[in-house]
Amino acid sequence: MSNEIRAIIQKAEETLQTARFGYEDLTSGNRYRRYSGIRNLVVFGRSVTFVIQNLKTPVGSDRFDAWYQPIQEKMKSDVLMKYFVTLRNEILKQGKLPVSTSALVNFSSSDMAKLGTPPPGASGFFIGDQTGGSGWEIELPDGTKEKYYVELPESMAKVQQHFSELPVPDDDDLKKKSIEELCKYYLKELEGVVDEARKAFLGEDAQRAGGKRLPPYLRVVK
């Protein structure tokens, strides 16, 4: 039985890692992978809890429910965790990803020199497009236009993206947090669920080194 439990928890860990890859895409700076990163994080993050529920068979319904129901209630009462479930359903069923962009701009035309020489064909500069990026608009020889992204120092402009349909009042602190911050919180909570399952059903603690959680295949040698 312990082998079956271990296999299920390992599958949950692998699913969580897939969600983490989405976070890496979200924060990589590659604007063309940003939205796919969010979608993968949300969809595979939700799948972590689906995999965990497979533990009910090897450990028994009573034991599993006694452990999982408090965790489930906690997630249901957390407005952000609950929203990620809604968002996952909207992504899968409607292809919907409600995101907004905000920009706090604090620079003048003279500051543009700090960005270096504009690329050939540059016809304008944009701040905070639909992916949250900023950069030059390039006119190609055939008349089409492409975007050339650059990283703006926060002293010049602070651009953030937010989940526009997060069900909290506009003055709630969650509305001010970036997508990156909220996704990081979501992954941390899911990580906690997997770690609690490993502790409850295998009697093993998650290993940490330097304050960071280690994957289960690594072992700290003291």
C-alpha positions as CSV (number, residue, x, y, z in Angstrom):
1,M,0.0,0.0,0.0
2,S,2.8,2.4,0.8
3,N,4.2,2.1,-2.7
4,E,0.8,3.1,-4.2
5,I,0.6,6.1,-1.8
6,R,4.1,7.1,-2.7
7,A,3.3,6.8,-6.4
8,I,0.3,9.1,-6.1
9,I,2.1,11.7,-4.1
10,Q,4.9,11.5,-6.7
11,K,2.4,12.2,-9.5
12,A,1.1,15.2,-7.5
13,E,4.6,16.4,-7.2
14,E,5.2,16.1,-10.9
15,T,1.9,17.9,-11.7
16,L,3.0,20.7,-9.3
17,Q,6.3,20.9,-11.1
18,T,4.5,21.4,-14.4
19,A,2.6,24.3,-12.8
20,R,5.9,25.7,-11.7
21,F,7.2,25.6,-15.2
22,G,4.2,27.8,-16.0
23,Y,5.4,30.3,-13.4
24,E,8.9,30.2,-14.9
25,D,7.4,31.2,-18.3
26,L,5.3,33.9,-16.6
27,T,8.4,35.5,-15.0
28,S,11.0,34.7,-17.7
29,G,10.8,38.0,-19.5
30,N,9.7,36.3,-22.7
31,R,6.4,38.2,-23.4
32,Y,5.3,35.7,-25.9
33,R,5.2,32.9,-23.3
34,R,3.7,34.9,-20.6
35,Y,0.0,34.0,-21.1
36,S,0.7,30.4,-21.9
37,G,2.6,30.3,-18.6
38,I,-0.4,31.6,-16.7
39,R,-2.7,29.1,-18.3
40,N,-0.4,26.2,-17.5
41,L,0.1,27.3,-14.0
42,V,-3.6,27.7,-13.3
43,V,-4.7,24.4,-15.1
44,F,-2.0,22.2,-13.7
45,G,-2.1,23.8,-10.3
46,R,-5.8,22.8,-10.0
47,S,-4.9,19.3,-11.2
48,V,-2.6,18.9,-8.2
49,T,-5.6,18.6,-5.9
50,F,-7.3,16.2,-8.3
51,V,-4.3,13.9,-8.1
52,I,-4.1,14.1,-4.3
53,Q,-7.8,12.9,-4.1
54,N,-6.7,9.6,-5.6
55,L,-5.2,8.8,-2.2
56,K,-8.7,8.0,-1.0
57,T,-8.4,4.5,-2.5
58,P,-5.2,3.3,-0.8
59,V,-5.7,5.0,2.5
60,G,-9.4,4.5,2.8
61,S,-12.3,7.1,2.6
62,D,-12.6,7.7,6.3
63,R,-8.9,8.4,6.9
64,F,-8.6,10.5,3.7
65,D,-11.7,12.6,4.4
66,A,-10.6,13.3,8.0
67,W,-7.3,14.6,6.6
68,Y,-8.5,16.4,3.4
69,Q,-11.8,18.0,4.5
70,P,-10.1,20.7,6.7
71,I,-7.7,21.4,3.9
72,Q,-10.6,21.7,1.4
73,E,-12.5,24.0,3.7
74,K,-9.5,26.2,4.1
75,M,-9.1,26.5,0.3
76,K,-12.8,27.2,-0.2
77,S,-12.7,30.0,2.4
78,D,-9.6,31.6,0.7
79,V,-10.9,34.0,-1.9
80,L,-7.7,33.7,-4.0
81,M,-7.6,29.9,-4.0
82,K,-11.3,29.8,-4.8
83,Y,-10.7,32.2,-7.7
84,F,-8.0,30.1,-9.2
85,V,-10.6,27.2,-9.5
86,T,-13.0,29.6,-11.3
87,L,-10.2,30.8,-13.5
88,R,-9.2,27.3,-14.4
89,N,-12.8,26.5,-15.5
90,E,-13.0,29.7,-17.6
91,I,-9.7,28.9,-19.3
92,L,-10.7,25.4,-20.2
93,K,-14.3,26.0,-21.1
94,Q,-14.2,29.5,-22.5
95,G,-10.6,30.2,-23.3
96,K,-10.9,33.2,-21.1
97,L,-8.0,34.9,-19.2
98,P,-9.2,38.2,-17.7
99,V,-6.1,40.3,-17.2
100,S,-5.6,44.0,-17.0
101,T,-2.4,46.1,-17.2
102,S,-1.6,49.2,-15.1
103,A,1.4,51.5,-15.5
104,L,2.8,54.2,-13.3
105,V,4.9,56.3,-15.6
106,N,7.6,58.7,-14.2
107,F,9.9,59.8,-17.0
108,S,10.2,62.4,-19.7
109,S,11.4,62.2,-23.3
110,S,14.9,63.1,-22.1
111,D,15.0,59.8,-20.2
112,M,14.7,57.8,-23.4
113,A,18.4,58.1,-23.9
114,K,18.9,55.8,-21.0
115,L,17.4,53.0,-23.1
116,G,20.2,53.3,-25.6
117,T,19.9,53.6,-29.4
118,P,16.5,52.7,-30.8
119,P,16.6,49.6,-33.1
120,P,16.5,50.2,-36.9
121,G,13.0,51.0,-38.1
122,A,11.7,52.2,-34.7
123,S,8.6,54.3,-35.2
124,G,7.4,54.7,-31.7
125,F,7.6,53.6,-28.1
126,F,4.9,51.8,-26.1
127,I,4.4,51.1,-22.3
128,G,2.3,48.3,-20.9
129,D,0.8,46.5,-23.8
130,Q,-1.6,43.5,-23.4
131,T,1.2,41.3,-22.1
132,G,2.5,44.0,-19.7
133,G,5.5,44.7,-21.8
134,S,7.1,47.9,-23.0
135,G,9.4,48.6,-26.0
136,W,9.8,49.9,-29.5
137,E,7.4,49.5,-32.3
138,I,9.3,48.5,-35.5
139,E,8.1,49.1,-39.0
140,L,9.4,46.4,-41.3
141,P,10.2,46.9,-45.0
142,D,6.9,45.3,-46.1
143,G,5.0,47.9,-44.0
144,T,4.0,45.5,-41.2
145,K,4.9,46.3,-37.6
146,E,6.5,44.2,-34.9
147,K,7.3,44.9,-31.2
148,Y,10.8,45.0,-29.8
149,Y,10.6,44.6,-26.0
150,V,12.9,46.2,-23.5
151,E,13.1,46.2,-19.8
152,L,12.1,49.5,-18.3
153,P,13.7,50.5,-14.9
154,E,11.1,50.9,-12.2
155,S,12.4,54.5,-11.7
156,M,11.0,55.2,-15.2
157,A,7.8,53.1,-15.2
158,K,6.3,50.4,-13.1
159,V,4.1,48.2,-15.2
160,Q,2.0,45.4,-13.5
161,Q,-0.7,43.0,-14.6
162,H,-3.6,42.0,-12.5
163,F,-6.5,39.5,-12.5
164,S,-9.2,42.0,-13.5
165,E,-12.1,39.8,-12.3
166,L,-10.8,38.8,-8.9
167,P,-13.9,39.0,-6.7
168,V,-12.8,41.5,-4.1
169,P,-13.6,45.2,-3.6
170,D,-11.4,47.6,-5.7
171,D,-9.8,48.9,-2.5
172,D,-8.8,45.4,-1.3
173,D,-5.0,44.8,-1.2
174,L,-5.4,41.7,-3.4
175,K,-6.5,44.0,-6.3
176,K,-3.1,45.8,-6.0
177,K,-1.0,42.7,-6.2
178,S,0.5,41.6,-9.4
179,I,-0.3,38.4,-11.2
180,E,3.2,37.2,-10.3
181,E,2.6,37.7,-6.6
182,L,-0.7,35.9,-6.6
183,C,0.5,33.0,-8.7
184,K,3.5,32.6,-6.3
185,Y,1.1,32.4,-3.4
186,Y,-1.1,29.9,-5.2
187,L,1.9,27.6,-5.8
188,K,3.1,27.9,-2.2
189,E,-0.4,26.8,-0.9
190,L,-0.4,23.8,-3.3
191,E,3.1,22.9,-2.2
192,G,1.8,22.8,1.4
193,V,-1.0,20.4,0.5
194,V,1.5,18.0,-1.2
195,D,3.9,18.3,1.8
196,E,1.0,17.6,4.3
197,A,0.0,14.5,2.3
198,R,3.5,13.2,2.4
199,K,3.7,13.8,6.1
200,A,0.3,12.3,6.9
201,F,0.4,9.2,4.8
202,L,4.2,8.4,4.5
203,G,5.4,10.0,7.7
204,E,8.0,12.0,5.8
205,D,8.8,15.7,6.1
206,A,9.6,17.9,3.1
207,Q,13.3,18.6,3.1
208,R,14.7,22.2,3.0
209,A,18.1,23.7,2.4
210,G,18.8,27.4,2.8
211,G,15.1,28.0,3.5
212,K,14.1,26.5,0.1
213,R,12.0,23.3,-0.3
214,L,13.9,20.5,-2.1
215,P,12.3,18.1,-4.5
216,P,11.7,14.7,-2.9
217,Y,14.4,12.9,-5.1
218,L,17.1,15.0,-3.4
219,R,18.4,14.2,0.1
220,V,20.3,16.5,2.4
221,V,23.5,14.8,3.6
222,K,24.6,16.1,7.0
